[in-house]
Amino acid sequence: MIETRCNITKDFATMDKKEQKISPIKQRILYFADSLGISKREFYTKIGVSRGTLESNTGITEDILAKFIAIFPEIDLYWLILGEGNMYRASNVMTEASPPDRDKYVQLLESKVEDQQKIIDLLEEKVEALMMGGNTGIETEAAAG
């Protein structure tokens, strides 16, 4: 009887080890997929991976993580990587990058690019003048310095 209990305990321990071979990050991704209420096939298609990619006992690649995070930015990365905290990011984090803020940011960047292009154009004119042997005012500035 005692030997039977030991064997049963060993069998459960072996089963637990087999179930634990899948990456904890993969387990959390699959848990999230289940919470969506869509089929696993739909989920895999959405993130662009095959079924075996997330259900195999291998680790997870950066590429798969990047695809998942790009499609589901609402996932809390701390939860995904460490398994601690909430599955979803706090709502204030999501509103920080709201479309109006992004539009302002894009306008600012476009303005900066325009300014840089003006500087590039002026520098190209000076280089061209130097190559033609013209005076660009550099000699005057150097003498004054």
C-alpha positions as a printed NumPy array, in Angstrom:
array([[  0.   ,   0.   ,   0.   ],
       [  2.786,   2.428,   0.893],
       [  4.588,   1.651,  -2.385],
       [  1.399,   2.406,  -4.334],
       [  1.088,   5.827,  -2.69 ],
       [  4.709,   6.604,  -3.504],
       [  4.169,   5.641,  -7.135],
       [  1.026,   7.754,  -7.346],
       [  2.87 ,  10.698,  -5.83 ],
       [  5.695,  10.237,  -8.323],
       [  3.188,  10.074, -11.179],
       [  1.557,  13.355, -10.077],
       [  4.971,  14.979,  -9.715],
       [  5.878,  13.817, -13.221],
       [  2.586,  15.16 , -14.597],
       [  3.159,  18.513, -12.897],
       [  6.643,  18.742, -14.395],
       [  5.286,  17.981, -17.868],
       [  2.627,  20.662, -17.519],
       [  5.175,  23.173, -16.235],
       [  7.462,  22.835, -19.277],
       [  5.464,  25.408, -21.237],
       [  6.835,  28.894, -20.713],
       [  5.018,  30.924, -18.019],
       [  4.793,  33.809, -20.496],
       [  3.137,  31.507, -23.022],
       [  0.749,  30.362, -20.305],
       [ -0.226,  33.975, -19.612],
       [ -0.685,  34.705, -23.328],
       [ -2.936,  31.639, -23.634],
       [ -4.835,  32.709, -20.515],
       [ -5.368,  36.129, -22.089],
       [ -6.513,  34.463, -25.33 ],
       [ -9.102,  32.465, -23.38 ],
       [-10.366,  35.657, -21.758],
       [-11.112,  37.22 , -25.164],
       [-13.962,  34.858, -25.919],
       [-12.675,  34.069, -29.409],
       [-11.397,  30.776, -30.788],
       [ -7.727,  29.951, -30.425],
       [ -7.519,  29.752, -34.21 ],
       [ -8.837,  33.306, -34.471],
       [ -6.385,  34.448, -31.813],
       [ -3.394,  32.824, -33.537],
       [ -4.401,  34.351, -36.867],
       [ -4.746,  37.763, -35.258],
       [ -1.191,  37.738, -33.857],
       [  0.232,  35.928, -36.89 ],
       [  1.561,  32.732, -35.323],
       [  0.803,  29.041, -35.709],
       [ -0.947,  27.002, -33.03 ],
       [  2.164,  25.033, -32.192],
       [  4.121,  28.207, -31.549],
       [  2.332,  28.96 , -28.297],
       [  1.334,  25.459, -27.275],
       [  4.733,  23.802, -27.619],
       [  7.021,  23.178, -24.672],
       [  9.701,  25.513, -26.002],
       [ 10.431,  29.052, -24.885],
       [  9.037,  32.147, -26.504],
       [ 10.925,  34.349, -28.966],
       [ 11.184,  38.12 , -28.996],
       [  9.409,  38.133, -32.347],
       [  6.339,  36.399, -30.922],
       [  6.299,  38.732, -27.914],
       [  6.592,  41.762, -30.179],
       [  3.693,  40.575, -32.357],
       [  1.513,  39.919, -29.328],
       [  2.292,  43.276, -27.681],
       [  1.742,  45.164, -30.946],
       [ -1.725,  43.638, -31.375],
       [ -2.688,  43.892, -27.694],
       [ -1.048,  47.04 , -26.244],
       [ -3.549,  47.02 , -23.386],
       [ -1.675,  44.1  , -21.761],
       [  0.37 ,  45.043, -18.714],
       [  3.946,  44.025, -19.523],
       [  4.798,  43.532, -15.857],
       [  2.   ,  40.978, -15.632],
       [  3.015,  39.341, -18.906],
       [  6.67 ,  38.908, -17.993],
       [  6.549,  38.404, -14.226],
       [  2.976,  37.262, -13.667],
       [  2.371,  39.952, -11.052],
       [ -0.204,  42.727, -10.994],
       [ -3.177,  43.102, -13.328],
       [ -3.514,  41.587, -16.777],
       [ -4.531,  44.962, -18.238],
       [ -2.66 ,  48.247, -18.024],
       [ -4.127,  50.939, -15.814],
       [ -6.65 ,  53.094, -17.689],
       [ -4.624,  56.296, -17.177],
       [ -1.69 ,  54.703, -19.022],
       [ -3.9  ,  54.023, -22.006],
       [ -5.223,  57.581, -22.15 ],
       [ -1.734,  59.119, -22.053],
       [ -1.296,  58.259, -25.722],
       [ -4.72 ,  59.346, -26.891],
       [ -5.049,  60.402, -30.556],
       [ -5.116,  64.185, -29.915],
       [ -1.804,  63.96 , -28.064],
       [ -0.344,  61.883, -30.862],
       [ -1.528,  64.454, -33.424],
       [  0.237,  67.245, -31.519],
       [  3.362,  65.134, -31.285],
       [  3.295,  64.37 , -35.015],
       [  2.861,  68.085, -35.828],
       [  5.794,  68.945, -33.585],
       [  7.967,  66.336, -35.275],
       [  6.919,  67.5  , -38.741],
       [  7.84 ,  71.064, -37.8  ],
       [ 11.219,  69.905, -36.54 ],
       [ 11.835,  67.985, -39.764],
       [ 10.975,  71.097, -41.804],
       [ 13.423,  73.178, -39.748],
       [ 16.131,  70.579, -40.195],
       [ 15.482,  70.482, -43.935],
       [ 15.952,  74.269, -44.105],
       [ 19.287,  73.92 , -42.321],
       [ 20.316,  71.136, -44.698],
       [ 19.381,  73.288, -47.702],
       [ 21.457,  76.224, -46.384],
       [ 24.443,  73.964, -45.712],
       [ 24.171,  72.453, -49.187],
       [ 24.192,  75.977, -50.663],
       [ 27.349,  76.81 , -48.7  ],
       [ 29.056,  73.598, -49.8  ],
       [ 28.126,  74.301, -53.415],
       [ 29.436,  77.872, -53.156],
       [ 32.697,  76.609, -51.654],
       [ 33.121,  74.091, -54.438],
       [ 32.563,  76.853, -56.998],
       [ 35.165,  78.998, -55.225],
       [ 32.633,  81.506, -54.001],
       [ 32.59 ,  83.434, -50.745],
       [ 30.199,  82.045, -48.163],
       [ 31.191,  84.356, -45.358],
       [ 33.139,  81.606, -43.621],
       [ 36.431,  83.448, -44.022],
       [ 34.93 ,  86.551, -42.435],
       [ 33.56 ,  84.553, -39.521],
       [ 36.897,  82.786, -39.036],
       [ 38.807,  86.087, -39.068],
       [ 36.373,  87.635, -36.619],
       [ 36.697,  84.647, -34.215]])
